[in-house]
Amino acid sequence: MTGRHRRSRVKDKQWITPHIVRITIDCGTDYRHTGTDSHVALYFYPPEARVPSEFAAANLSALHTFASPQVRRYTVQRYDSSHGTVDLDFVVHEPAGLASAWARDAVIGAELLWWGPTEAWHLPEQAQTLILIADETGLPAVASILRELAEGIKAYVIALVDDRSDESYLTPSLSVTGAGTRVTWIRRGPASGEPPAEFLRTLDGLADLLSGEPADTIALWSGTEFAEAGAVRRALLGSGGQLDKANTNVTSYWIHGQAQDARPDARNRRRNLDNRARYPDEATVHINPQSSSPVSCQSADETHW
Ligand SMILES: Cc1cc2nc3c(=O)[nH]c(=O)nc-3n(C[C@H](O)[C@H](O)[C@H](O)COP(=O)(O)OP(=O)(O)OC[C@H]3O[C@@H](n4cnc5c(N)ncnc54)[C@H](O)[C@@H]3O)c2cc1C
């Protein structure tokens, strides 16, 4: 396990497409990049929580008895070892949630508490064909996988977007992959929580296309909304599908109509107030996009989250 708790500042902010914003944060010199789809857990504490000034595992386990953070997961789109920074690309959906609103409003110098990175998925060595299926939230991982794709591997990308203006997100990654990469863009249409018919047809077509290839040379990575992940599993891994489960990674990245974890309920609010008594001398840490005082990244003990 390579991840650690970290306290960072926003170093740069760039709108990559109309709905995807890149936030660059410092990650310190002890950050160990784990690969193409590694991700991090962002911690959002209730405003009344008093977070220990040393954001360390030992301190946090005591804190979490009283105040639980809301956690949101984001892909490390790029690690820059020369500057000690990581890029996180946030889809700014409407209505926005906790993390997307934070990213939309974040200013240079804003503070972020997080844990990471996780271990990443690695392309199986024998893979000759790679299927990548993503909606906007999976595109950062797809971009990082394409950037590091070995020559000679065929890649089929199926990408779902709400708005065609976000298709340009993949242009830089596609410019470095060979002619062996094919991308099919699918427009979702009005949000319904149901996979679009065109997506289901495309998956069936893909299953037919792959049926002639040896299963152990095909790898599948997918990061989409929950119902779409179900459709991917049914089409490519279910009774009709031919792929070898050992070479696949299908993840549900979000659920239509559901926040990534529960909002603080009355019991959690009670715990947060109790926490004031427990850490009376600690600075209160807010996730404050307006903050601009520069601090460098601080990491804490290795732990599980
Ligand atoms: C391993 C992993 C890696 C991920 N990497 C990324 C990444 O790199 N970039 C990224 O943007 N997301 C990524 N996600 C998805 C992201 O964590 C979720 O979209 C998360 O719910 C966003 O948090 P929020 O606070 O903005 O919204 P929440 O508070 O969780 O949700 C509020 C509302 O918004 C809806 N919602 C959530 N996401 C979307 C969306 N994309 N489009 C429309 N409605 C939505 C929910 O259904 C809910 O109704 C990743 C998820 C996982 C599990």
The ligand as a MOL file (V3000), in Angstrom:
LIG
                    3D

  0  0  0     0  0            999 V3000
M  V30 BEGIN CTAB
M  V30 COUNTS 53 58 0 0 0
M  V30 BEGIN ATOM
M  V30 1 C -12.1880 5.1680 -8.7850 0
M  V30 2 C -12.9600 6.3950 -9.2130 0
M  V30 3 C -12.3230 7.3730 -9.9610 0
M  V30 4 C -13.0340 8.5110 -10.3810 0
M  V30 5 N -12.3860 9.4680 -11.1100 0
M  V30 6 C -13.0520 10.6040 -11.4750 0
M  V30 7 C -12.3830 11.6510 -12.1970 0
M  V30 8 O -11.1790 11.5750 -12.4840 0
M  V30 9 N -13.1080 12.7430 -12.5320 0
M  V30 10 C -14.4460 12.8800 -12.1990 0
M  V30 11 O -15.0490 13.9140 -12.5150 0
M  V30 12 N -15.0900 11.9080 -11.5150 0
M  V30 13 C -14.4250 10.7870 -11.1460 0
M  V30 14 N -15.0800 9.8020 -10.4540 0
M  V30 15 C -16.5190 9.9670 -10.2020 0
M  V30 16 C -16.8010 10.9240 -9.0380 0
M  V30 17 O -16.1770 10.4330 -7.8710 0
M  V30 18 C -18.3370 10.9960 -8.8480 0
M  V30 19 O -18.9230 11.5710 -9.9910 0
M  V30 20 C -18.7270 11.7530 -7.5980 0
M  V30 21 O -20.0610 11.4130 -7.2750 0
M  V30 22 C -18.6280 13.2590 -7.7670 0
M  V30 23 O -18.8310 13.8370 -6.5090 0
M  V30 24 P -19.7120 15.1440 -6.2910 0
M  V30 25 O -19.4660 15.5330 -4.8810 0
M  V30 26 O -19.4670 16.1350 -7.3780 0
M  V30 27 O -21.2030 14.6300 -6.4740 0
M  V30 28 P -22.0440 13.7830 -5.3760 0
M  V30 29 O -22.2720 14.6110 -4.1690 0
M  V30 30 O -21.4030 12.4470 -5.2030 0
M  V30 31 O -23.4200 13.5950 -6.1440 0
M  V30 32 C -24.3930 14.6490 -6.2010 0
M  V30 33 C -25.3520 14.3560 -7.3610 0
M  V30 34 O -24.6340 14.4610 -8.5780 0
M  V30 35 C -24.8060 13.2810 -9.3470 0
M  V30 36 N -23.5600 13.0380 -10.0880 0
M  V30 37 C -22.3660 12.5890 -9.6150 0
M  V30 38 N -21.4640 12.5190 -10.6030 0
M  V30 39 C -22.1060 12.9240 -11.7270 0
M  V30 40 C -21.7090 13.0750 -13.0810 0
M  V30 41 N -20.4640 12.8040 -13.4960 0
M  V30 42 N -22.6220 13.5280 -13.9820 0
M  V30 43 C -23.8970 13.8270 -13.5980 0
M  V30 44 N -24.3260 13.7030 -12.3240 0
M  V30 45 C -23.4370 13.2610 -11.4030 0
M  V30 46 C -25.1360 12.1780 -8.3450 0
M  V30 47 O -25.9000 11.1630 -8.9640 0
M  V30 48 C -25.9350 12.9430 -7.3090 0
M  V30 49 O -27.2840 13.0240 -7.7010 0
M  V30 50 C -14.3980 8.6620 -10.0330 0
M  V30 51 C -15.0320 7.6720 -9.2580 0
M  V30 52 C -14.3230 6.5470 -8.8590 0
M  V30 53 C -15.0290 5.5070 -8.0310 0
M  V30 END ATOM
M  V30 BEGIN BOND
M  V30 1 1 1 2
M  V30 2 1 2 3
M  V30 3 2 2 52
M  V30 4 2 3 4
M  V30 5 1 4 5
M  V30 6 1 4 50
M  V30 7 2 5 6
M  V30 8 1 6 7
M  V30 9 1 6 13
M  V30 10 2 7 8
M  V30 11 1 7 9
M  V30 12 1 9 10
M  V30 13 2 10 11
M  V30 14 1 10 12
M  V30 15 2 12 13
M  V30 16 1 13 14
M  V30 17 1 14 15
M  V30 18 1 14 50
M  V30 19 1 15 16
M  V30 20 1 16 17
M  V30 21 1 16 18
M  V30 22 1 18 19
M  V30 23 1 18 20
M  V30 24 1 20 21
M  V30 25 1 20 22
M  V30 26 1 22 23
M  V30 27 1 23 24
M  V30 28 2 24 25
M  V30 29 1 24 26
M  V30 30 1 24 27
M  V30 31 1 27 28
M  V30 32 2 28 29
M  V30 33 1 28 30
M  V30 34 1 28 31
M  V30 35 1 31 32
M  V30 36 1 32 33
M  V30 37 1 33 34
M  V30 38 1 33 48
M  V30 39 1 34 35
M  V30 40 1 35 36
M  V30 41 1 35 46
M  V30 42 1 36 37
M  V30 43 1 36 45
M  V30 44 2 37 38
M  V30 45 1 38 39
M  V30 46 1 39 40
M  V30 47 2 39 45
M  V30 48 1 40 41
M  V30 49 2 40 42
M  V30 50 1 42 43
M  V30 51 2 43 44
M  V30 52 1 44 45
M  V30 53 1 46 47
M  V30 54 1 46 48
M  V30 55 1 48 49
M  V30 56 2 50 51
M  V30 57 1 51 52
M  V30 58 1 52 53
M  V30 END BOND
M  V30 END CTAB
M  END
